[in-house]
Amino acid sequence: MMGYYIIAGVIFMVSSYVSNKLKSKFKKYSNVHLQNGMSGAEIATKMLQDNGIHDVEVISVSGMLTDHYNPLKKTVNLSEGVYSQRNAAAAAVAAHEVGHAVQHATAYSWLTLRSKIVPAVGISSKLSNLVIMAGLGLSVAGMAFGNTVFLIGILLFGVTTFFSMITLPVEYDASNRALAWLENKNMVTSQEHEGAKDALKWAARTYLVAALGSLATLLYFISMFLGRRN
């Protein structure tokens, strides 16, 4: 299991670096005030209207970087700072979350697929590590079915890894939609656009690190299983 702890340690360090970098970028671009004077909530509302979406509500939620789109309630949830602030960072986040609403409204294939496997991911994320550990423990104890339990755990972990991988095109597409709309509708100046682009780039990297980390862990577990079979 030493390899697992090494992978987990590397993932933790890289994830912490990207997370801290993201926070610093948003702090930096929070000081780049929009010349149009619009708040994040106003940006989100206008982007929804421009895309012909009139059944999605923009609301404020507590916390920092807690922004998300809820497809079930059809709400664009903006953190308190993003909702009321009038800067490049707020514009980037607000437009990005509306990007998800646009994906939902246009039945974007990757978002549709991700939504369909959410129930399975909820189960897999809770059970995968427990089943993997149980399988390893049974194998060490000499139980013949230990490897079978281990394999089931790997398959469960594979579901969460698959979810992480298909999240990438969903997030990158939402950012691309946001940046294109901000530019095409002249919502931001060139300087503000560059700030928004840089902020969203680091936000996307948090998902990239999570996906690569999950994939590396999955491959490690697979190599362990194959090694035990031999």
C-alpha positions in Angstrom: 0.0 0.0 0.0 3.0 2.3 0.1 2.4 3.3 -3.5 -1.1 4.3 -2.6 0.1 6.6 0.1 2.7 8.1 -2.2 0.1 8.8 -4.9 -2.3 10.3 -2.3 0.5 12.5 -0.9 1.4 13.8 -4.4 -2.2 14.5 -5.2 -2.7 16.3 -1.9 0.3 18.6 -2.5 -0.6 19.4 -6.1 -4.3 19.9 -5.2 -3.3 22.3 -2.3 -1.0 24.3 -4.7 -3.7 24.7 -7.3 -6.4 25.5 -4.7 -4.2 28.2 -3.1 -3.3 29.5 -6.6 -7.0 29.7 -7.5 -7.8 31.7 -4.3 -4.9 34.1 -5.0 -6.1 34.6 -8.6 -9.7 35.3 -7.5 -8.4 37.8 -4.9 -6.3 39.5 -7.6 -9.1 39.8 -10.1 -11.5 40.8 -7.4 -9.6 44.1 -7.6 -10.2 44.5 -11.3 -13.5 46.4 -11.2 -15.8 46.1 -14.2 -16.2 49.3 -16.2 -19.9 48.4 -16.9 -20.6 48.4 -13.1 -22.6 45.2 -13.2 -22.7 42.8 -10.3 -22.2 39.0 -10.7 -26.0 38.6 -10.2 -26.7 41.1 -13.0 -24.1 39.4 -15.3 -25.8 36.0 -14.7 -29.3 37.3 -15.3 -28.3 39.0 -18.5 -26.5 35.9 -19.9 -29.6 33.8 -19.1 -31.8 36.3 -20.9 -29.4 36.5 -23.9 -29.6 32.7 -24.2 -33.4 32.7 -24.0 -33.5 31.0 -20.6 -36.3 32.4 -18.4 -37.0 29.6 -16.0 -33.7 29.7 -14.1 -33.4 31.8 -10.9 -30.1 33.5 -9.8 -29.7 33.3 -6.0 -27.1 34.0 -3.4 -25.6 31.3 -1.2 -23.2 31.5 1.7 -19.5 30.6 1.6 -16.5 31.3 -0.6 -16.2 29.7 -4.1 -19.5 27.7 -3.4 -20.9 28.8 -6.7 -22.8 26.1 -8.7 -25.7 25.4 -11.0 -28.5 23.2 -9.6 -30.2 21.5 -12.6 -33.0 20.1 -10.4 -34.1 23.4 -8.9 -33.0 25.3 -11.9 -31.0 27.9 -9.9 -27.7 29.6 -10.5 -26.2 29.7 -7.0 -23.6 32.4 -6.5 -21.6 32.9 -3.4 -22.2 36.1 -1.5 -19.1 37.8 -2.9 -19.8 36.8 -6.5 -23.5 37.7 -6.3 -22.9 41.3 -5.2 -19.4 42.2 -6.4 -18.7 44.1 -9.6 -15.3 42.8 -10.7 -13.7 40.5 -13.3 -13.6 37.5 -10.9 -17.3 37.8 -10.1 -18.1 38.2 -13.8 -16.1 35.1 -14.7 -17.7 32.9 -12.0 -21.3 34.1 -12.7 -20.9 33.6 -16.4 -19.4 30.2 -15.9 -22.3 28.9 -13.8 -24.7 30.2 -16.3 -22.7 28.3 -18.9 -23.9 25.2 -17.1 -27.5 26.4 -17.3 -27.0 26.9 -21.0 -25.6 23.4 -21.3 -28.7 22.1 -19.5 -31.1 24.0 -21.7 -29.4 22.8 -24.9 -29.0 19.2 -23.6 -25.2 19.3 -23.9 -24.2 15.6 -24.2 -21.5 15.4 -21.6 -23.6 17.2 -19.0 -26.5 14.8 -19.8 -24.3 11.8 -19.4 -22.8 13.1 -16.1 -26.3 13.7 -14.7 -27.4 10.2 -15.5 -24.6 8.6 -13.5 -24.9 10.8 -10.5 -26.9 8.2 -8.5 -24.3 5.5 -9.2 -21.5 7.9 -8.3 -23.2 8.6 -5.0 -23.2 5.0 -4.1 -19.7 4.2 -5.4 -18.0 7.2 -3.7 -19.3 5.9 -0.3 -18.5 2.2 -0.8 -15.4 2.0 -3.1 -12.7 2.5 -0.5 -14.4 0.4 2.1 -14.9 -2.5 -0.3 -11.3 -2.2 -1.5 -9.9 -2.3 2.0 -12.1 -5.2 2.9 -11.0 -7.1 -0.2 -7.3 -6.5 0.7 -7.9 -7.5 4.3 -9.6 -10.7 3.2 -6.8 -11.5 0.8 -4.2 -11.1 3.5 -6.3 -13.3 5.8 -6.1 -16.0 3.1 -9.8 -15.8 2.1 -10.2 -17.1 -1.4 -12.9 -14.5 -2.3 -10.8 -11.6 -1.2 -9.6 -10.8 -4.7 -13.2 -10.8 -5.9 -14.2 -8.3 -3.3 -11.1 -6.3 -4.2 -12.2 -6.3 -7.8 -15.7 -5.1 -6.9 -14.1 -2.2 -5.0 -12.0 -1.3 -8.0 -15.0 -1.3 -10.3 -16.8 1.0 -7.9 -13.8 3.3 -7.8 -13.8 3.2 -11.6 -17.3 4.7 -11.6 -16.1 7.7 -9.6 -13.0 8.0 -11.8 -15.2 8.0 -14.9 -17.3 10.7 -13.4 -14.2 12.8 -12.7 -13.1 12.4 -16.3 -16.4 13.4 -18.0 -16.6 16.4 -15.6 -13.6 17.9 -17.5 -15.3 18.6 -20.8 -18.4 19.9 -18.9 -16.3 22.4 -16.9 -14.1 23.5 -19.8 -17.1 24.0 -22.1 -18.9 26.1 -19.5 -15.9 28.3 -19.2 -15.6 28.6 -23.0 -19.3 29.6 -23.2 -18.8 32.2 -20.5 -15.7 33.8 -22.0 -17.2 33.9 -25.5 -20.4 35.5 -24.2 -18.5 38.1 -22.1 -16.4 39.0 -25.2 -19.1 38.9 -27.9 -21.6 41.0 -25.9 -18.9 43.5 -24.9 -19.5 42.9 -21.3 -15.9 43.3 -20.3 -12.8 45.2 -21.5 -9.8 43.3 -22.9 -8.1 43.6 -19.5 -11.1 42.4 -17.6 -11.5 39.5 -20.1 -7.9 38.4 -19.6 -8.5 38.4 -15.8 -11.7 36.4 -16.2 -9.9 33.9 -18.5 -7.0 33.4 -16.1 -9.3 32.9 -13.1 -11.4 30.3 -14.9 -8.2 28.6 -16.1 -7.1 27.9 -12.6 -10.6 26.9 -11.6 -10.6 24.3 -14.3 -7.3 23.0 -13.1 -8.8 21.9 -9.8 -11.0 19.5 -11.7 -8.1 18.4 -13.9 -6.0 17.5 -10.8 -8.9 15.6 -9.2 -9.4 13.6 -12.4 -5.8 12.8 -12.9 -5.4 11.9 -9.3 -8.4 9.6 -9.4 -7.1 7.9 -12.6 -3.6 7.4 -11.1 -5.2 5.8 -8.0 -7.4 3.5 -10.2 -4.5 2.3 -12.2 -2.5 1.6 -9.1 -5.4 -0.5 -7.7 -5.6 -2.4 -11.0 -1.9 -3.1 -11.0 -2.2 -4.4 -7.4 -5.1 -6.7 -8.5 -3.2 -8.0 -11.5 -0.1 -8.6 -9.3 -2.1 -10.6 -6.8 -3.6 -12.8 -9.5 -0.1 -13.6 -10.7 
